[in-house]
Every structure is written in structure tokens, then in C-alpha cells.
Amino acid sequence: MTSYLGHDRERRIFCQSFLKGTLHHAWILAGDKGLGKAGFAKQAAHFLLSSEEKSVTFCDEPDDQAAKLLSAGSHPDFRLLERGPRTDKEEKKVRDSGIESLEEHELARNIKISQVRSLQSLFASQSSISQYRVVVIDAIDDLETSSANALLKNLEEPPKNTVFLLVSHTPERLLPTIRSRCQILRFDPLEDDQMAEILKAKSPNLDNHELQALVKAGEGSPGQALQFVDAQIGELEQIADKIMTSGDRSNALKSDLARKLALKAATPRYRAFLTRAPSLMAQRIKLLDRGVQLQAIEKWREASDLAAIAIPKALDNQAVIFQLASLMGSLADKQSQAHRI
């Protein structure tokens, strides 16, 4: 079995609570998206559902009975609530390939109240094969208001030996009545060495240059970095840096980048650039003189807005990339203005 990587502090807090017999019935796993909170929740669920085994531990690839049942989605003492498919077309895609095959825009906007109510069948009887029953909600931020109120009833009167693991990217937006009934476990961005270890474990064929580029792009978030694995993010960031440094007044770099990322085969790289461009601009803006930062921030907002709507509105890839690159190039002009002043 492969040891669970990262978040040693969080794992220690959870396990110590269990070993001391003070395990809270509901945990909010709080932190930025992509830090590995959902992965932690699933490993914690396996930990609890296998707790009668003397050798139980947190691990990435458990191979016991509980792990096999969880992997098959058939563990009788476990439930996972997450956003489902948005339409019948997406429903068929799930049946054919699984929920992981859906894109963000193909998912329903919220976790529905019917999904929360379906938990009652789990609570109607004693646990079947484990000491505990475990409910993972990924993410509780996605609950409809009515769903949150329905869940609150379970948190107020928790069924015996039931543990709720509630993933949250924005815990401050949750109902105060839910927060007050949960123990909050906060997740911090990972250190670079932990990021590198996780990325090497997930993608062993990465060369060192691309590995370091992914570590940088992830900004402490394994989930964010892993979405860039097939994008050759190192090369994209080098081009972006040249554009932001020189301004690329001839538009040669911008045009070449736009043509490359407009190809259908370059879709992973296109999506990666949409995600990274605003972040790279934000990093560059921090280096600018204060006198021009406000104007530069306006350019960053334009880039962020464009990147956010590009895929949902099916905008022309080539035009989007050229515009984003132009906004990045404007930061070189801002720096030049500051020097002239």
C-alpha cells in the first residue's frame, strides 16, 4: 500500500481524535480548491470503515475489503454526495464512463435535497459490516438551501457511530448553524517538496523541468497542478514571461501562441493557459511599482473575466488566446510607464 502523501498535520489531528475516543461526529475539511481535501475525506472514510483492523492507516492505495467495496461504490456503510449530471445526455455519459468524465459545465449547479434525503436509508438501521457509517459531501458549498437545512437535522441529532466529512472551499459562506455543529479542520497549501513527491507519484514520467513548472503552477495545490500535466505548462509559462517582459510589440509571440493553442489537439494546453494566464499576471503585478498597479489590476480583471467565460460561451480559441496574451503584454507597457515617471 502507498502511504498517504501530504497534510501530515491534518492527518495527525484526525487520527489522534480517533485514538483518544473524542472523534467529532462532523468535520468541515476547509481550504482552497485542489488542496486534496476530497482525497483526504476518502482516505479518512477508509480509515474509519477499516478501524477494526489492527494495521489500518491512511494510504493512497489500500487493498483490503473496505477499499474494494469503496472503489466499487458498494460499501453499505458509506455514502458520497456530489453534484450529479445536469441533463439526460450527461446522465448517459455517467453510465458509460463515470462521474469523473463530466466537465464542470455538464454538472448540476447544486447537490439536491433528494440526495440528502436519500441518506435516511443509511441511518434507518445499524451499520452493516463496519463500526462506523461515513458520509462524505464533496462539496458542502454546493448544497441547495433546502438541502443544507435537511442536512442540519442530521447534524443536530447525529445517528450513532456516524461521521460526516464535509469538504468546503468557502466555509465562511456555510450556514452558521452548520458550522457550529462541526469541527473545522483547515488545510494549508503544500510545501514544494510535498508537491513534487505527489506529482512524481501520479506522473512518474515527468522530466525535472516540467516537474518544477508544475510545482510552481500548482501554488501548493496538487489538484491544480495535476490538471496541467498534459499541457507542457513549462513552455507556456516561458512564452508568457517573454510576452509580459517585452510586450511583444510585433505580435509574433502572441500570434504563434494563439495558432498553437487553437488546434483541437491542443485542448488541454488551451484550458491550462486559460487557468494560468490570470495567475501569472497577478504574480507579475506584484512586482510593478505602486503607481501603475491599479491600472494593471484592471487588465488582470479583464483577463480573469475572459478566461472564465471562454469555455461556457464557446468563444473562438484563437481570438481568446490572442486577447489574453495582449493583456499580458500590456503589463510590460505599465512597467515602462513607471520607469519614465
C-alpha positions, -999 to +999 in steps of 0.1 A: +000+000+000+012+035-008+014+059+021-009+090+020+011+120+009+009+154+023-012+171+051+006+154+079-007+178+105-043+173+094-040+136+094-024+136+129-052+157+143-079+134+129-061+102+140-054+114+175-090+124+179-100+089+169-074+072+191-084+093+221-121+084+217-130+120+211-138+118+174-163+145+165-194+134+145-190+161+118-159+176+103-156+205+079-125+200+057-118+236+048-093+251+024-087+262-012-099+241-040-074+215-052-055+210-020-066+174-017-095+177+008-117+153-011-088+128-012-083+132+025-120+126+031-120+094+012-089+081+030-104+091+063-136+072+053-115+041+046-096+046+079-129+046+098-146+018+079-115-003+084-109+007+120-114-028+134-082-039+115-051-035+137-030-024+107-053+003+095-036+035+084-041+064+059-029+053+025-034+062-012-039+027-025-055+005+002-062-031-008-084-045+020-121-054+018-133-020+027-112-004+000-125-028-026-161-021-017-155+017-016-138+015-050-168-004-064-192+021-049-209-007-029-199-003+007-231-005+027-219+019+054-207+047+031-224+074+011-208+101-012-229+131-021-216+152-050-231+172-079-247+149-105-252+152-142-271+183-154-291+167-183-302+133-196-273+134-221-248+138-192-266+111-173-259+087-201-222+098-201-220+090-164-234+055-171-209+049-198-178+064-183-184+075-147-190+108-130-153+117-134-158+120-172-180+151-168-168+186-174-177+213-149-204+228-172-220+193-175-226+191-138-258+202-120-254+235-102-262+221-068-265+189-047-302+184-045-324+179-014-334+144-028-297+134-025-296+145+012-329+127+019-315+095+004-292+093+034-321+082+056-318+047+042-283+046+056-295+058+090-325+035+092-306+006+106-273-003+123-240-003+104-237-034+083-200-045+083-181-017+099-181+000+133-189+033+117-211+048+090-194+076+070-209+103+048-187+124+025-202+155+009-180+170-018-186+199-016-210+211+011-207+245-006-228+230-034-259+222-013-291+240-021-306+260+008-332+233+013-306+206+012-285+224+038-315+226+061-322+189+056-286+180+064-288+202+095-313+179+111-289+151+109-261+172+123-283+183+152-292+147+161-264+126+146-271+089+141-250+067+164-215+059+151-219+081+120-192+106+109-198+133+084-168+146+063-178+178+047-155+193+020-157+230+019-138+256-003-156+285+013-165+276+049-173+312+058-203+310+034-219+280+052-249+284+074-237+294+109-259+266+123-239+240+103-205+255+112-214+255+149-221+218+148-189+208+131-152+207+139-133+226+113-100+211+100-082+236+079-059+226+051-029+247+041-011+247+007+016+220+005+053+227+005+072+224-028+089+191-018+055+176-009+041+188-042+070+173-061+066+140-043+028+138-051+033+148-088+061+122-093+039+095-077+010+104-100+031+111-132+064+093-129+075+101-165+077+139-159+112+154-166+126+177-139+119+209-159+083+201-163+080+189-127+093+222-114+070+241-137+040+221-124+051+226-088+052+264-094+019+263-113+002+243-085+009+270-059+006+244-032-024+227-047-019+192-061-052+192-078-044+224-096-010+211-107-023+178-119-048+194-143-017+208-162+002+175-165-006+171-202-002+208-211+036+212-212+030+241-188+067+249-186+068+260-222+036+281-219+049+299-189+082+307-207+063+323-236+040+342-212+070+355-194+086+368-226+053+385-236+050+402-201+086+412-202+089+425-237+053+434-246+058+416-279+051+447-300+054+428-332+027+404-320+048+375-332+047+356-299+010+363-293+001+351-328+022+320-327+008+310-293-028+317-304-023+295-335-008+266-315-035+266-288-063+269-312-057+234-326-081+207-314-052+185-303-041+214-280-073+215-259-055+205-226-030+233-232-057+258-241-075+251-209-043+253-189-035+287-204-070+300-195-063+290-159-027+301-156-028+335-175-046+355-148-024+339-121+008+347-140-005+383-145-012+386-107+023+374-099+038+400-123+016+428-110+031+423-075+065+433-090+052+465-106+056+499-090+026+511-070+019+539-093+008+516-121-005+487-101-041+499-102-042+502-140-025+468-142-052+453-120-078+464-144-061+444-171-059+414-148-097+417-142-103+418-180-082+386-184-099+368-155-133+376-169-124+365-204-108+332-191-139+325-171-164+328-200-143+314-228-154+278-225-190+282-213-197+306-241-176+286-267-156+316-277-131+313-306-100+297-291-075+317-312-091+350-305-093+343-268-056+334-266-045+364-286-066+387-264-053+372-232-017+374-245-023+411-254-035+418-219-004+401-205+018+421-229+002+453-216+020+447-182+053+454-199+039+488-210+028+495-175+064+489-162+078+511-189+054+539-179+066+536-143+102+539-153+095+570-174+078+586-145 
